[in-house]
């Protein structure tokens, strides 16, 4: 088996192991948030680095939701506030605000909202 085949096999095995123990997106997200908080508090991650991480997450969520969104500005603003609300603001500081309601987020994705 060549190196690529071993990598693919390792990736498949890791996927099966994660699935078997029940790690899903929520568990991964909680781990990422905790990791960011630990790295911020230890000085390894700068607030600017955290902003780049949150920006990458926001970009991916926007791309994956693009077909369902009509009011991109409202969606991006809501998404930005919600991501800011779950990640630490700076070393030793809690998130800036509450996440908000599901209805607020649904309104931002509604193709007829604000049209």
For each residue, the residues with C-beta under 8 A, 3 or more apart:
1: 5 6 9
2: 5 6
3: 6 7
4: 7 8
5: 1 2 8 9
6: 1 2 3 9 10
7: 3 4 10 11
8: 4 5 11 12
9: 1 5 6 12 13
10: 6 7 13 14
11: 7 8 14 15
12: 8 9 15 16
13: 9 10 16 17
14: 10 11 17 18
15: 11 12 18 19
16: 12 13 19 20
17: 13 14 20 21
18: 14 15 21 23
19: 15 16 22 23
20: 16 17
21: 17 18
22: 19 27
23: 18 19 27 28
24: 27 28
25: 28 29
26: 29 30
27: 22 23 24 30 31
28: 23 24 25 31 32
29: 25 26 32 33
30: 26 27 33 34
31: 27 28 34 35
32: 28 29 35 36
33: 29 30 36 37 86 87 88
34: 30 31 37 38
35: 31 32 38 39
36: 32 33 39 40 45 50 53 87 88
37: 33 34 40 41 87 88
38: 34 35 41 42
39: 35 36 42 44 45
40: 36 37 43 44 45 46 47 50 88 90 91 92
41: 37 38 91 92
42: 38 39 45
43: 40 91
44: 39 40
45: 36 39 40 42 49 50
46: 40 49 50
47: 40 50 51 89 90 91
48: 51 52
49: 45 46 52 53
50: 36 40 45 46 47 53 54 87 88
51: 47 48 54 55
52: 48 49 55 56
53: 36 49 50 56 57
54: 50 51 57 58 83 84 87
55: 51 52 58 59
56: 52 53 59 60
57: 53 54 60 61 83
58: 54 55 61 62 76 79 80 83
59: 55 56 62 63
60: 56 57 63 64
61: 57 58 64 65 79
62: 58 59 65 66 69 72 75 76 79
63: 59 60 66
64: 60 61
65: 61 62 68 69 75 109
66: 62 63 69
67:
68: 65 109 111
69: 62 65 66 72 75 108 109 111
70: 110 111 112 113 114 115
71: 74 75 108 110 111 113 114 115
72: 62 69 75 76
73: 76 77
74: 71 77 78 107 108 113 114
75: 62 65 69 71 72 78 79 108 109
76: 58 62 72 73 79 80
77: 73 74 80 81 108
78: 74 75 81 82 100 104 105 107 108
79: 58 61 62 75 76 82 83 108
80: 58 76 77 83 84
81: 77 78 84 85 97 100
82: 78 79 85 86 99 100 105
83: 54 57 58 79 80 86 87
84: 54 80 81 87 89 95 96 97
85: 81 82 95 96 97 98 99 100
86: 33 82 83 95 99
87: 33 36 37 50 54 83 84 95
88: 33 36 37 40 50 91 93 94 95
89: 47 84 93 94 95 96
90: 40 47 93
91: 40 41 43 47 88
92: 40 41
93: 88 89 90
94: 88 89
95: 84 85 86 87 88 89
96: 84 85 89
97: 81 84 85
98: 85
99: 82 85 86
100: 78 81 82 85 104 105
101: 104 105
102: 105 106
103: 106 107
104: 78 100 101 107 108
105: 78 82 100 101 102 108 109
106: 102 103 109 110
107: 74 78 103 104 110 113
108: 69 71 74 75 77 78 79 104 105 113
109: 65 68 69 75 105 106 113
110: 70 71 106 107 113
111: 68 69 70 71 115
112: 70 115
113: 70 71 74 107 108 109 110
114: 70 71 74
115: 70 71 111 112
